[in-house]
Amino acid sequence: MAFARATSTTGARDVPHDGKSGAAGVDPEQLWLRPTEPRRGRRPSFSREAITVAAVTLADTEGLEAVTMRRVAAEVGAGVMSLYSYAPDKETLLELMVDHVSGELTVTDPPSGDWRADLKTIAHMQRTHMLRHPWLPSALSTRRVPGPNTLAFLEHALAVLRPSELDGAAKLEVFAQLTAFVAGYVAHEITQAAASRSQDRAAAEARYFAAVASDGRHPELAEALSAPGRPLTPEATFARFLGRLIDGLAAD
């Protein structure tokens, strides 16, 4: 089994390659290079885009687990079997969903020439994008083959990195590291936001760390906790983490 470079909104990674992708064996040529609508026969009352939009809406409102072929068929007013010529399984549907929402990552300004600053802009765009679609970090955890919208955003990211001294492979790796960081941060952010809704839990955690810091067995932690506070909003924390990541990428 050879290795291929797979690039998606999570970046690029080396993966075992057998000509297909995803758990269900999605064929990228069939998915992205074939006509999106049937060439022959009676034209159905729905389109591949309508199916994709319905699936994205379900995922946004009810979570990724709500996206089933049966539910999507009901949303577009079709029978389940009629969907299979567009998306034969959920993995294919996820590919369509990921690329569809990637179309929201529109960039109007050309790269500034400051690739570090432009990478930060890209990362902030991705964070906003993933928070808008909370199912996206989970969907991106599986290998995806980039569709046209994803490729357009990747093209911009590579153009941003042109002023750097990185070669082509390293540019793909940088984009992979950046977007994997964003996906991981957003997944954690969503989980923490749900947990922090409990005031009792927040108070209990504060008491717990105060006790741990004062027991004398964790001096390094006690010193760290006693340091002057920094802004702890998700936005400020993300910016600090992102700055450290890009500093590391620049030094590599």
C-alpha positions as CSV (number, residue, x, y, z in Angstrom):
1,M,0.0,0.0,0.0
2,A,1.5,3.3,-1.1
3,F,1.3,6.5,0.8
4,A,-0.4,9.6,-0.6
5,R,-0.7,13.2,0.6
6,A,-4.2,13.9,1.6
7,T,-5.1,17.6,2.0
8,S,-8.3,18.9,3.5
9,T,-9.4,21.8,5.7
10,T,-7.5,20.1,8.5
11,G,-4.4,20.4,6.4
12,A,-2.2,17.7,4.8
13,R,-1.1,14.4,6.2
14,D,0.6,11.2,5.0
15,V,-2.0,8.4,4.9
16,P,-2.2,4.9,3.6
17,H,-3.7,5.2,0.1
18,D,-5.6,2.6,-1.9
19,G,-7.2,5.0,-4.4
20,K,-10.1,5.7,-2.1
21,S,-10.6,7.7,1.1
22,G,-12.7,7.7,4.3
23,A,-14.1,4.8,6.3
24,A,-16.5,3.9,3.5
25,G,-14.0,4.1,0.7
26,V,-15.1,7.3,-1.0
27,D,-13.7,7.6,-4.5
28,P,-12.6,11.2,-5.0
29,E,-12.7,11.0,-8.8
30,Q,-16.3,9.8,-8.7
31,L,-17.2,12.4,-6.1
32,W,-15.5,15.6,-7.4
33,L,-14.9,15.0,-11.1
34,R,-18.2,13.5,-12.2
35,P,-21.3,15.7,-13.1
36,T,-23.2,16.7,-10.1
37,E,-26.6,16.0,-11.7
38,P,-27.7,13.0,-13.8
39,R,-27.2,13.5,-17.5
40,R,-30.0,11.1,-18.6
41,G,-33.4,10.3,-17.4
42,R,-36.0,12.4,-15.6
43,R,-34.4,15.2,-13.6
44,P,-35.3,14.8,-9.9
45,S,-36.9,17.5,-7.9
46,F,-33.8,18.0,-5.7
47,S,-30.1,18.4,-6.4
48,R,-26.8,17.4,-4.8
49,E,-26.6,20.9,-3.4
50,A,-30.0,20.7,-1.8
51,I,-29.1,17.4,-0.2
52,T,-25.9,18.9,1.1
53,V,-27.6,22.0,2.5
54,A,-30.2,19.9,4.2
55,A,-27.5,17.7,5.8
56,V,-25.5,20.8,7.0
57,T,-28.7,22.4,8.4
58,L,-29.4,19.2,10.4
59,A,-25.9,19.0,11.7
60,D,-25.9,22.7,12.7
61,T,-29.2,22.4,14.6
62,E,-29.2,18.9,16.0
63,G,-25.6,17.6,15.7
64,L,-23.8,15.3,13.4
65,E,-25.5,12.2,14.8
66,A,-28.8,13.5,13.5
67,V,-27.5,13.4,9.9
68,T,-28.8,10.1,8.5
69,M,-29.8,9.3,4.9
70,R,-33.4,8.8,6.1
71,R,-33.5,12.2,7.8
72,V,-31.9,14.0,4.9
73,A,-34.3,12.3,2.4
74,A,-37.2,13.5,4.5
75,E,-35.8,17.1,4.5
76,V,-35.7,17.3,0.7
77,G,-38.9,15.4,0.3
78,A,-37.4,12.3,-1.4
79,G,-37.2,8.6,-0.9
80,V,-34.0,7.3,0.7
81,M,-33.1,5.2,-2.3
82,S,-33.2,8.3,-4.6
83,L,-30.4,9.9,-2.6
84,Y,-27.9,7.2,-3.3
85,S,-27.0,8.3,-6.8
86,Y,-25.8,11.6,-5.2
87,A,-24.4,10.2,-1.9
88,P,-24.2,6.4,-1.6
89,D,-23.4,6.6,2.1
90,K,-22.8,8.9,5.0
91,E,-19.1,9.2,4.4
92,T,-19.7,10.6,1.0
93,L,-22.3,13.0,2.4
94,L,-19.8,14.2,5.0
95,E,-17.3,14.9,2.2
96,L,-20.0,17.1,0.5
97,M,-20.9,18.8,3.8
98,V,-17.3,19.7,4.6
99,D,-16.6,21.1,1.2
100,H,-19.9,23.0,1.1
101,V,-19.2,24.9,4.4
102,S,-15.6,25.5,3.2
103,G,-17.2,27.8,0.7
104,E,-17.9,30.2,3.5
105,L,-14.1,30.7,3.9
106,T,-14.0,33.5,1.3
107,V,-10.9,35.6,1.1
108,T,-11.1,38.9,-0.8
109,D,-7.8,40.5,0.0
110,P,-4.5,39.2,-1.5
111,P,-1.7,38.0,0.8
112,S,-0.1,41.0,2.5
113,G,3.5,39.6,2.3
114,D,3.6,39.1,6.1
115,W,3.0,35.4,6.1
116,R,2.9,35.2,9.9
117,A,0.2,37.8,10.2
118,D,-1.7,36.3,7.3
119,L,-1.6,32.8,9.0
120,K,-3.1,34.3,12.1
121,T,-5.9,35.8,10.0
122,I,-6.5,32.4,8.4
123,A,-6.6,30.7,11.8
124,H,-9.1,33.2,13.2
125,M,-11.3,32.7,10.2
126,Q,-11.2,28.9,10.7
127,R,-12.1,29.3,14.4
128,T,-15.1,31.4,13.6
129,H,-16.1,29.0,10.9
130,M,-15.8,25.9,13.1
131,L,-17.8,27.6,15.9
132,R,-20.5,28.3,13.4
133,H,-20.6,24.6,12.5
134,P,-19.7,22.8,15.8
135,W,-19.8,19.4,14.1
136,L,-17.0,20.3,11.8
137,P,-14.0,19.5,14.1
138,S,-15.4,16.0,14.5
139,A,-16.0,15.6,10.8
140,L,-12.5,16.7,10.0
141,S,-11.0,14.1,12.3
142,T,-11.4,11.6,9.5
143,R,-9.4,11.8,6.3
144,R,-11.1,14.0,3.8
145,V,-10.3,14.6,0.1
146,P,-10.5,18.3,-0.7
147,G,-13.3,19.4,-3.0
148,P,-13.4,22.7,-5.0
149,N,-14.2,25.0,-2.1
150,T,-11.5,23.4,0.1
151,L,-8.9,23.6,-2.6
152,A,-9.6,27.3,-3.1
153,F,-8.9,28.0,0.5
154,L,-5.8,25.8,0.5
155,E,-4.6,27.7,-2.6
156,H,-4.9,31.0,-0.7
157,A,-3.0,29.5,2.3
158,L,-0.2,28.4,0.1
159,A,0.0,31.8,-1.5
160,V,0.2,33.3,2.0
161,L,3.3,31.1,2.7
162,R,5.1,32.0,-0.6
163,P,7.3,34.7,1.1
164,S,8.5,32.1,3.6
165,E,11.6,30.0,3.0
166,L,9.5,26.8,3.2
167,D,9.4,24.3,0.4
168,G,6.2,22.9,-1.0
169,A,5.9,19.9,1.3
170,A,6.7,22.1,4.4
171,K,4.0,24.5,3.4
172,L,1.4,21.8,3.4
173,E,2.7,20.6,6.8
174,V,2.4,24.1,8.2
175,F,-1.1,24.4,7.0
176,A,-1.9,21.0,8.5
177,Q,-0.4,22.0,11.9
178,L,-2.3,25.3,11.9
179,T,-5.7,23.9,11.0
180,A,-5.3,20.8,13.2
181,F,-4.6,23.2,16.1
182,V,-7.7,25.2,15.3
183,A,-9.9,22.2,15.1
184,G,-8.5,20.8,18.4
185,Y,-8.9,24.1,20.2
186,V,-12.5,24.6,19.0
187,A,-13.4,21.1,20.0
188,H,-12.1,21.8,23.5
189,E,-13.7,25.2,23.5
190,I,-17.1,23.8,22.7
191,T,-16.8,21.1,25.4
192,Q,-15.6,23.7,28.0
193,A,-18.4,26.1,27.1
194,A,-21.0,23.3,27.8
195,A,-19.3,22.4,31.1
196,S,-19.0,26.0,32.3
197,R,-22.7,26.5,32.2
198,S,-22.8,24.9,35.6
199,Q,-21.9,27.5,38.2
200,D,-21.6,24.8,40.9
201,R,-18.9,23.0,38.9
202,A,-17.0,26.2,38.3
203,A,-17.0,27.0,42.0
204,A,-16.0,23.4,42.9
205,E,-13.1,23.6,40.4
206,A,-11.8,26.9,41.9
207,R,-11.9,25.4,45.4
208,Y,-10.1,22.2,44.2
209,F,-7.2,24.1,42.6
210,A,-6.9,26.3,45.7
211,A,-6.6,23.2,47.9
212,V,-4.1,21.6,45.5
213,A,-1.9,24.7,45.4
214,S,-1.8,25.0,49.1
215,D,-1.0,21.4,50.1
216,G,2.8,21.8,49.6
217,R,3.1,18.9,47.2
218,H,2.9,20.8,44.0
219,P,5.1,23.9,44.3
220,E,5.5,24.4,40.6
221,L,1.8,24.4,40.1
222,A,1.3,26.7,43.1
223,E,3.7,29.2,41.6
224,A,2.0,29.0,38.2
225,L,-1.4,29.5,39.7
226,S,-0.2,32.5,41.8
227,A,1.3,34.3,38.7
228,P,-0.5,37.5,37.5
229,G,-3.6,36.5,35.6
230,R,-4.0,36.8,31.9
231,P,-7.2,37.4,30.0
232,L,-9.0,34.0,30.0
233,T,-11.6,34.7,27.4
234,P,-11.6,32.0,24.6
235,E,-10.6,34.7,22.1
236,A,-7.6,35.9,24.1
237,T,-6.4,32.4,25.0
238,F,-6.7,31.3,21.3
239,A,-4.6,34.3,20.3
240,R,-1.9,33.5,22.8
241,F,-1.8,29.8,21.8
242,L,-1.8,30.7,18.1
243,G,1.1,33.2,18.6
244,R,3.2,30.5,20.2
245,L,2.4,28.0,17.4
246,I,3.4,30.5,14.7
247,D,6.5,31.5,16.5
248,G,7.5,27.9,16.5
249,L,6.7,27.4,12.9
250,A,8.8,30.4,12.0
251,A,11.7,29.1,14.0
252,D,11.6,25.6,12.5
